[in-house]
Amino acid sequence: MKTKRAVWQIILNIVLIALLIANIFPVLWMVSSSLKEADELFSTRIYLIPHRPTLAHYQTVLTEYGFGTWLKNSVVTTIGITILQIVVSVMAAFALGYYHTKLNSFVFYFLLLTMVIPFQVTMIPNYIVTSKMGLLNTWSGVILPNVANATTFFFLYQHIRSVPRAYYEVARIEGGNALWTLKHVTIGLCKGAISAIAILTVIESWNIYFWPLLVLSKPEARTLTIGLKQFLDFESGNRWGPFMATATLASLPVVVVYLFLQKHIIAAFVSSGIKG
Protein backbone atom coordinates (compact mmCIF):
# COMPACT_ATOMS: atom_id res chain seq x y z
CA MET A 1 0.00 0.00 0.00
CA LYS A 2 2.79 2.39 0.96
CA THR A 3 4.70 1.47 -2.20
CA LYS A 4 1.67 2.22 -4.39
CA ARG A 5 1.16 5.56 -2.64
CA ALA A 6 4.84 6.43 -3.11
CA VAL A 7 4.62 5.63 -6.84
CA TRP A 8 1.59 7.86 -7.26
CA GLN A 9 3.36 10.60 -5.31
CA ILE A 10 6.36 10.37 -7.65
CA ILE A 11 4.09 10.51 -10.72
CA LEU A 12 2.27 13.52 -9.29
CA ASN A 13 5.55 15.31 -8.61
CA ILE A 14 6.75 14.61 -12.16
CA VAL A 15 3.50 16.00 -13.61
CA LEU A 16 3.73 19.11 -11.42
CA ILE A 17 7.36 19.69 -12.40
CA ALA A 18 6.43 19.31 -16.09
CA LEU A 19 3.60 21.85 -15.69
CA LEU A 20 5.96 24.21 -13.87
CA ILE A 21 8.51 24.00 -16.66
CA ALA A 22 5.80 24.50 -19.30
CA ASN A 23 4.72 27.72 -17.55
CA ILE A 24 8.15 29.10 -16.73
CA PHE A 25 9.99 28.28 -19.98
CA PRO A 26 8.18 30.91 -22.13
CA VAL A 27 9.07 33.60 -19.58
CA LEU A 28 12.72 32.52 -19.50
CA TRP A 29 12.76 32.40 -23.30
CA MET A 30 11.37 35.94 -23.44
CA VAL A 31 14.07 37.30 -21.14
CA SER A 32 16.77 35.31 -22.94
CA SER A 33 15.65 36.53 -26.37
CA SER A 34 15.72 40.15 -25.18
CA LEU A 35 19.43 39.72 -24.44
CA LYS A 36 20.40 37.95 -27.67
CA GLU A 37 21.87 39.53 -30.76
CA ALA A 38 20.01 39.29 -34.06
CA ASP A 39 21.93 36.26 -35.38
CA GLU A 40 21.26 34.33 -32.16
CA LEU A 41 17.56 35.15 -32.24
CA PHE A 42 17.14 33.32 -35.54
CA SER A 43 19.45 30.44 -34.70
CA THR A 44 18.03 26.93 -35.16
CA ARG A 45 19.57 25.87 -31.85
CA ILE A 46 17.53 26.22 -28.66
CA TYR A 47 19.44 27.62 -25.69
CA LEU A 48 18.48 30.00 -22.91
CA ILE A 49 21.84 31.56 -22.03
CA PRO A 50 22.96 34.02 -24.76
CA HIS A 51 26.50 33.54 -26.08
CA ARG A 52 27.00 37.31 -26.41
CA PRO A 53 24.53 39.05 -24.05
CA THR A 54 23.59 42.55 -25.15
CA LEU A 55 21.37 45.36 -23.86
CA ALA A 56 21.05 46.91 -27.31
CA HIS A 57 17.40 45.94 -27.63
CA TYR A 58 16.56 47.64 -24.33
CA GLN A 59 18.46 50.75 -25.47
CA THR A 60 16.47 50.74 -28.72
CA VAL A 61 13.17 50.49 -26.88
CA LEU A 62 14.00 53.27 -24.42
CA THR A 63 15.47 55.70 -26.95
CA GLU A 64 13.67 55.10 -30.25
CA TYR A 65 10.18 54.30 -29.02
CA GLY A 66 7.77 55.95 -26.58
CA PHE A 67 8.19 53.37 -23.85
CA GLY A 68 7.92 55.92 -21.04
CA THR A 69 4.62 57.23 -22.44
CA TRP A 70 3.27 53.70 -22.90
CA LEU A 71 4.22 52.85 -19.32
CA LYS A 72 2.55 55.98 -17.95
CA ASN A 73 -0.64 55.29 -19.89
CA SER A 74 -0.75 51.68 -18.67
CA VAL A 75 -0.21 52.69 -15.04
CA VAL A 76 -2.91 55.39 -15.14
CA THR A 77 -5.51 53.23 -16.88
CA THR A 78 -4.79 50.25 -14.63
CA ILE A 79 -5.15 52.30 -11.45
CA GLY A 80 -8.27 54.03 -12.76
CA ILE A 81 -10.02 50.81 -13.83
CA THR A 82 -9.12 49.01 -10.60
CA ILE A 83 -10.25 51.74 -8.20
CA LEU A 84 -13.48 52.61 -10.00
CA GLN A 85 -14.40 48.99 -10.72
CA ILE A 86 -13.94 47.99 -7.06
CA VAL A 87 -15.86 51.04 -5.79
CA VAL A 88 -18.80 50.48 -8.16
CA SER A 89 -18.92 46.72 -7.51
CA VAL A 90 -18.72 47.11 -3.72
CA MET A 91 -21.50 49.69 -3.68
CA ALA A 92 -23.71 47.63 -6.00
CA ALA A 93 -23.16 44.44 -4.00
CA PHE A 94 -23.79 46.27 -0.73
CA ALA A 95 -26.99 47.85 -2.05
CA LEU A 96 -28.42 44.46 -3.02
CA GLY A 97 -27.37 42.91 0.26
CA TYR A 98 -28.36 45.78 2.56
CA TYR A 99 -31.68 46.88 1.07
CA HIS A 100 -34.45 44.32 0.59
CA THR A 101 -36.90 45.18 -2.19
CA LYS A 102 -39.02 43.24 -4.66
CA LEU A 103 -36.61 44.14 -7.44
CA ASN A 104 -33.51 42.64 -5.80
CA SER A 105 -33.76 39.28 -7.54
CA PHE A 106 -34.52 40.86 -10.91
CA VAL A 107 -31.54 43.24 -10.68
CA PHE A 108 -29.23 40.46 -9.51
CA TYR A 109 -30.12 38.06 -12.32
CA PHE A 110 -30.07 40.88 -14.86
CA LEU A 111 -26.51 41.74 -13.84
CA LEU A 112 -25.61 38.07 -13.82
CA LEU A 113 -26.94 37.73 -17.35
CA THR A 114 -24.46 40.31 -18.61
CA MET A 115 -21.63 37.90 -17.73
CA VAL A 116 -22.57 35.66 -20.66
CA ILE A 117 -22.67 38.50 -23.21
CA PRO A 118 -19.43 38.35 -25.21
CA PHE A 119 -17.24 41.41 -25.64
CA GLN A 120 -17.80 41.34 -29.41
CA VAL A 121 -21.50 42.15 -28.87
CA THR A 122 -20.91 45.31 -26.83
CA MET A 123 -17.71 46.37 -28.60
CA ILE A 124 -19.29 48.44 -31.38
CA PRO A 125 -21.97 50.18 -29.22
CA ASN A 126 -19.35 51.06 -26.61
CA TYR A 127 -17.05 52.41 -29.30
CA ILE A 128 -19.83 54.58 -30.77
CA VAL A 129 -20.72 55.99 -27.35
CA THR A 130 -17.06 56.62 -26.52
CA SER A 131 -16.56 58.35 -29.88
CA LYS A 132 -19.67 60.52 -29.47
CA MET A 133 -18.42 61.61 -26.04
CA GLY A 134 -15.07 62.63 -27.53
CA LEU A 135 -13.11 60.17 -25.41
CA LEU A 136 -11.08 58.47 -28.15
CA ASN A 137 -7.32 58.50 -27.48
CA THR A 138 -7.86 59.42 -23.82
CA TRP A 139 -7.42 57.64 -20.51
CA SER A 140 -11.13 58.06 -19.80
CA GLY A 141 -11.97 56.26 -23.03
CA VAL A 142 -10.16 53.16 -21.75
CA ILE A 143 -11.26 53.41 -18.12
CA LEU A 144 -14.97 54.26 -18.19
CA PRO A 145 -16.26 51.31 -20.30
CA ASN A 146 -14.48 48.95 -17.89
CA VAL A 147 -15.82 50.44 -14.66
CA ALA A 148 -18.86 48.15 -14.42
CA ASN A 149 -17.87 44.48 -14.34
CA ALA A 150 -20.41 41.76 -13.56
CA THR A 151 -17.75 39.23 -12.57
CA THR A 152 -16.27 41.55 -9.95
CA PHE A 153 -19.76 42.40 -8.70
CA PHE A 154 -20.78 38.74 -8.43
CA PHE A 155 -17.59 37.80 -6.56
CA LEU A 156 -18.05 40.59 -4.02
CA TYR A 157 -21.79 40.01 -3.69
CA GLN A 158 -21.19 36.39 -2.68
CA HIS A 159 -19.05 37.60 0.22
CA ILE A 160 -21.08 40.67 1.20
CA ARG A 161 -24.35 38.78 1.40
CA SER A 162 -22.72 36.38 3.87
CA VAL A 163 -22.43 39.23 6.41
CA PRO A 164 -24.99 38.45 9.16
CA ARG A 165 -28.05 40.70 9.08
CA ALA A 166 -27.66 41.17 12.81
CA TYR A 167 -24.63 43.39 12.20
CA TYR A 168 -26.68 45.70 10.01
CA GLU A 169 -29.50 45.80 12.58
CA VAL A 170 -27.06 46.74 15.33
CA ALA A 171 -25.61 49.49 13.11
CA ARG A 172 -29.10 50.91 12.54
CA ILE A 173 -29.90 50.81 16.26
CA GLU A 174 -26.68 52.69 16.97
CA GLY A 175 -27.72 55.36 14.48
CA GLY A 176 -25.37 54.44 11.66
CA ASN A 177 -26.58 55.27 8.15
CA ALA A 178 -25.98 53.12 5.06
CA LEU A 179 -22.68 54.80 4.19
CA TRP A 180 -21.35 54.35 7.73
CA THR A 181 -22.42 50.70 7.71
CA LEU A 182 -20.73 50.13 4.36
CA LYS A 183 -17.48 51.67 5.54
CA HIS A 184 -17.22 50.25 9.06
CA VAL A 185 -19.11 46.96 8.86
CA THR A 186 -19.20 45.55 5.34
CA ILE A 187 -15.79 46.65 4.10
CA GLY A 188 -14.22 45.76 7.44
CA LEU A 189 -15.56 42.20 7.28
CA CYS A 190 -14.84 41.71 3.56
CA LYS A 191 -11.35 43.21 3.28
CA GLY A 192 -9.88 39.87 2.23
CA ALA A 193 -12.32 39.40 -0.63
CA ILE A 194 -11.91 43.02 -1.77
CA SER A 195 -8.11 42.70 -1.71
CA ALA A 196 -8.23 39.44 -3.66
CA ILE A 197 -10.47 40.74 -6.43
CA ALA A 198 -8.48 43.99 -6.56
CA ILE A 199 -5.33 41.98 -7.31
CA LEU A 200 -7.08 40.09 -10.10
CA THR A 201 -8.46 43.35 -11.48
CA VAL A 202 -5.00 44.93 -11.55
CA ILE A 203 -3.62 41.99 -13.54
CA GLU A 204 -6.55 41.99 -15.95
CA SER A 205 -6.41 45.77 -16.43
CA TRP A 206 -2.65 45.75 -16.98
CA ASN A 207 -3.00 43.11 -19.73
CA ILE A 208 -6.12 44.53 -21.41
CA TYR A 209 -5.61 44.64 -25.17
CA PHE A 210 -8.62 44.66 -27.49
CA TRP A 211 -10.45 47.69 -26.09
CA PRO A 212 -7.38 49.99 -26.00
CA LEU A 213 -6.57 48.76 -29.51
CA LEU A 214 -9.94 50.13 -30.66
CA VAL A 215 -9.94 53.51 -28.90
CA LEU A 216 -6.23 54.41 -28.85
CA SER A 217 -4.95 55.17 -32.33
CA LYS A 218 -2.46 57.97 -31.60
CA PRO A 219 1.09 56.84 -30.69
CA GLU A 220 1.20 59.06 -27.58
CA ALA A 221 -2.02 57.53 -26.22
CA ARG A 222 -1.06 53.86 -26.50
CA THR A 223 -0.54 51.54 -23.57
CA LEU A 224 2.23 48.95 -23.26
CA THR A 225 0.10 46.14 -24.67
CA ILE A 226 -0.68 48.23 -27.75
CA GLY A 227 2.91 49.44 -27.96
CA LEU A 228 4.09 45.86 -28.46
CA LYS A 229 2.22 45.82 -31.75
CA GLN A 230 4.63 48.44 -33.14
CA PHE A 231 7.38 45.83 -33.42
CA LEU A 232 5.34 43.47 -35.60
CA ASP A 233 5.30 44.54 -39.23
CA PHE A 234 4.87 41.91 -41.91
CA GLU A 235 6.03 44.31 -44.64
CA SER A 236 9.27 45.65 -43.17
CA GLY A 237 9.89 42.68 -40.89
CA ASN A 238 9.30 41.88 -37.24
CA ARG A 239 11.73 43.32 -34.67
CA TRP A 240 11.80 40.41 -32.26
CA GLY A 241 14.66 41.74 -30.13
CA PRO A 242 12.96 45.04 -29.14
CA PHE A 243 9.64 43.18 -28.94
CA MET A 244 11.01 40.76 -26.33
CA ALA A 245 12.73 43.61 -24.47
CA THR A 246 9.47 45.57 -24.27
CA ALA A 247 7.56 42.47 -23.17
CA THR A 248 10.13 41.87 -20.43
CA LEU A 249 9.92 45.48 -19.21
CA ALA A 250 6.12 45.33 -19.32
CA SER A 251 6.18 42.25 -17.08
CA LEU A 252 8.48 43.78 -14.47
CA PRO A 253 5.92 46.00 -12.64
CA VAL A 254 3.60 43.06 -11.94
CA VAL A 255 6.54 40.88 -10.84
CA VAL A 256 7.92 43.60 -8.55
CA VAL A 257 4.50 44.21 -6.99
CA TYR A 258 4.11 40.48 -6.36
CA LEU A 259 7.57 40.15 -4.81
CA PHE A 260 6.97 43.03 -2.38
CA LEU A 261 3.37 42.12 -1.54
CA GLN A 262 3.66 38.34 -1.72
CA LYS A 263 2.62 37.70 1.89
CA HIS A 264 -0.29 40.12 1.72
CA ILE A 265 -1.47 38.68 -1.61
CA ILE A 266 -1.44 35.10 -0.31
CA ALA A 267 -3.20 36.18 2.88
CA ALA A 268 -5.86 37.99 0.84
CA PHE A 269 -6.58 34.95 -1.31
CA VAL A 270 -6.66 32.60 1.66
CA SER A 271 -8.96 34.83 3.69
CA SER A 272 -11.32 35.20 0.73
CA GLY A 273 -11.57 31.47 0.19
CA ILE A 274 -9.52 31.35 -3.05
CA LYS A 275 -6.91 28.65 -3.33
CA GLY A 276 -3.90 28.86 -5.64
C-alpha positions in Angstrom: 0.0 0.0 0.0 2.8 2.4 1.0 4.7 1.5 -2.2 1.7 2.2 -4.4 1.2 5.6 -2.6 4.8 6.4 -3.1 4.6 5.6 -6.8 1.6 7.9 -7.3 3.4 10.6 -5.3 6.4 10.4 -7.6 4.1 10.5 -10.7 2.3 13.5 -9.3 5.6 15.3 -8.6 6.7 14.6 -12.2 3.5 16.0 -13.6 3.7 19.1 -11.4 7.4 19.7 -12.4 6.4 19.3 -16.1 3.6 21.8 -15.7 6.0 24.2 -13.9 8.5 24.0 -16.7 5.8 24.5 -19.3 4.7 27.7 -17.5 8.2 29.1 -16.7 10.0 28.3 -20.0 8.2 30.9 -22.1 9.1 33.6 -19.6 12.7 32.5 -19.5 12.8 32.4 -23.3 11.4 35.9 -23.4 14.1 37.3 -21.1 16.8 35.3 -22.9 15.7 36.5 -26.4 15.7 40.1 -25.2 19.4 39.7 -24.4 20.4 37.9 -27.7 21.9 39.5 -30.8 20.0 39.3 -34.1 21.9 36.3 -35.4 21.3 34.3 -32.2 17.6 35.1 -32.2 17.1 33.3 -35.5 19.4 30.4 -34.7 18.0 26.9 -35.2 19.6 25.9 -31.8 17.5 26.2 -28.7 19.4 27.6 -25.7 18.5 30.0 -22.9 21.8 31.6 -22.0 23.0 34.0 -24.8 26.5 33.5 -26.1 27.0 37.3 -26.4 24.5 39.0 -24.1 23.6 42.6 -25.1 21.4 45.4 -23.9 21.1 46.9 -27.3 17.4 45.9 -27.6 16.6 47.6 -24.3 18.5 50.8 -25.5 16.5 50.7 -28.7 13.2 50.5 -26.9 14.0 53.3 -24.4 15.5 55.7 -26.9 13.7 55.1 -30.3 10.2 54.3 -29.0 7.8 56.0 -26.6 8.2 53.4 -23.8 7.9 55.9 -21.0 4.6 57.2 -22.4 3.3 53.7 -22.9 4.2 52.8 -19.3 2.6 56.0 -17.9 -0.6 55.3 -19.9 -0.7 51.7 -18.7 -0.2 52.7 -15.0 -2.9 55.4 -15.1 -5.5 53.2 -16.9 -4.8 50.2 -14.6 -5.1 52.3 -11.4 -8.3 54.0 -12.8 -10.0 50.8 -13.8 -9.1 49.0 -10.6 -10.2 51.7 -8.2 -13.5 52.6 -10.0 -14.4 49.0 -10.7 -13.9 48.0 -7.1 -15.9 51.0 -5.8 -18.8 50.5 -8.2 -18.9 46.7 -7.5 -18.7 47.1 -3.7 -21.5 49.7 -3.7 -23.7 47.6 -6.0 -23.2 44.4 -4.0 -23.8 46.3 -0.7 -27.0 47.8 -2.0 -28.4 44.5 -3.0 -27.4 42.9 0.3 -28.4 45.8 2.6 -31.7 46.9 1.1 -34.4 44.3 0.6 -36.9 45.2 -2.2 -39.0 43.2 -4.7 -36.6 44.1 -7.4 -33.5 42.6 -5.8 -33.8 39.3 -7.5 -34.5 40.9 -10.9 -31.5 43.2 -10.7 -29.2 40.5 -9.5 -30.1 38.1 -12.3 -30.1 40.9 -14.9 -26.5 41.7 -13.8 -25.6 38.1 -13.8 -26.9 37.7 -17.4 -24.5 40.3 -18.6 -21.6 37.9 -17.7 -22.6 35.7 -20.7 -22.7 38.5 -23.2 -19.4 38.4 -25.2 -17.2 41.4 -25.6 -17.8 41.3 -29.4 -21.5 42.2 -28.9 -20.9 45.3 -26.8 -17.7 46.4 -28.6 -19.3 48.4 -31.4 -22.0 50.2 -29.2 -19.4 51.1 -26.6 -17.0 52.4 -29.3 -19.8 54.6 -30.8 -20.7 56.0 -27.3 -17.1 56.6 -26.5 -16.6 58.4 -29.9 -19.7 60.5 -29.5 -18.4 61.6 -26.0 -15.1 62.6 -27.5 -13.1 60.2 -25.4 -11.1 58.5 -28.1 -7.3 58.5 -27.5 -7.9 59.4 -23.8 -7.4 57.6 -20.5 -11.1 58.1 -19.8 -12.0 56.3 -23.0 -10.2 53.2 -21.8 -11.3 53.4 -18.1 -15.0 54.3 -18.2 -16.3 51.3 -20.3 -14.5 48.9 -17.9 -15.8 50.4 -14.7 -18.9 48.1 -14.4 -17.9 44.5 -14.3 -20.4 41.8 -13.6 -17.7 39.2 -12.6 -16.3 41.6 -10.0 -19.8 42.4 -8.7 -20.8 38.7 -8.4 -17.6 37.8 -6.6 -18.0 40.6 -4.0 -21.8 40.0 -3.7 -21.2 36.4 -2.7 -19.1 37.6 0.2 -21.1 40.7 1.2 -24.4 38.8 1.4 -22.7 36.4 3.9 -22.4 39.2 6.4 -25.0 38.4 9.2 -28.0 40.7 9.1 -27.7 41.2 12.8 -24.6 43.4 12.2 -26.7 45.7 10.0 -29.5 45.8 12.6 -27.1 46.7 15.3 -25.6 49.5 13.1 -29.1 50.9 12.5 -29.9 50.8 16.3 -26.7 52.7 17.0 -27.7 55.4 14.5 -25.4 54.4 11.7 -26.6 55.3 8.1 -26.0 53.1 5.1 -22.7 54.8 4.2 -21.3 54.4 7.7 -22.4 50.7 7.7 -20.7 50.1 4.4 -17.5 51.7 5.5 -17.2 50.3 9.1 -19.1 47.0 8.9 -19.2 45.5 5.3 -15.8 46.6 4.1 -14.2 45.8 7.4 -15.6 42.2 7.3 -14.8 41.7 3.6 -11.4 43.2 3.3 -9.9 39.9 2.2 -12.3 39.4 -0.6 -11.9 43.0 -1.8 -8.1 42.7 -1.7 -8.2 39.4 -3.7 -10.5 40.7 -6.4 -8.5 44.0 -6.6 -5.3 42.0 -7.3 -7.1 40.1 -10.1 -8.5 43.4 -11.5 -5.0 44.9 -11.6 -3.6 42.0 -13.5 -6.6 42.0 -15.9 -6.4 45.8 -16.4 -2.7 45.7 -17.0 -3.0 43.1 -19.7 -6.1 44.5 -21.4 -5.6 44.6 -25.2 -8.6 44.7 -27.5 -10.5 47.7 -26.1 -7.4 50.0 -26.0 -6.6 48.8 -29.5 -9.9 50.1 -30.7 -9.9 53.5 -28.9 -6.2 54.4 -28.9 -5.0 55.2 -32.3 -2.5 58.0 -31.6 1.1 56.8 -30.7 1.2 59.1 -27.6 -2.0 57.5 -26.2 -1.1 53.9 -26.5 -0.5 51.5 -23.6 2.2 49.0 -23.3 0.1 46.1 -24.7 -0.7 48.2 -27.7 2.9 49.4 -28.0 4.1 45.9 -28.5 2.2 45.8 -31.7 4.6 48.4 -33.1 7.4 45.8 -33.4 5.3 43.5 -35.6 5.3 44.5 -39.2 4.9 41.9 -41.9 6.0 44.3 -44.6 9.3 45.7 -43.2 9.9 42.7 -40.9 9.3 41.9 -37.2 11.7 43.3 -34.7 11.8 40.4 -32.3 14.7 41.7 -30.1 13.0 45.0 -29.1 9.6 43.2 -28.9 11.0 40.8 -26.3 12.7 43.6 -24.5 9.5 45.6 -24.3 7.6 42.5 -23.2 10.1 41.9 -20.4 9.9 45.5 -19.2 6.1 45.3 -19.3 6.2 42.3 -17.1 8.5 43.8 -14.5 5.9 46.0 -12.6 3.6 43.1 -11.9 6.5 40.9 -10.8 7.9 43.6 -8.6 4.5 44.2 -7.0 4.1 40.5 -6.4 7.6 40.1 -4.8 7.0 43.0 -2.4 3.4 42.1 -1.5 3.7 38.3 -1.7 2.6 37.7 1.9 -0.3 40.1 1.7 -1.5 38.7 -1.6 -1.4 35.1 -0.3 -3.2 36.2 2.9 -5.9 38.0 0.8 -6.6 34.9 -1.3 -6.7 32.6 1.7 -9.0 34.8 3.7 -11.3 35.2 0.7 -11.6 31.5 0.2 -9.5 31.4 -3.1 -6.9 28.6 -3.3 -3.9 28.9 -5.6 
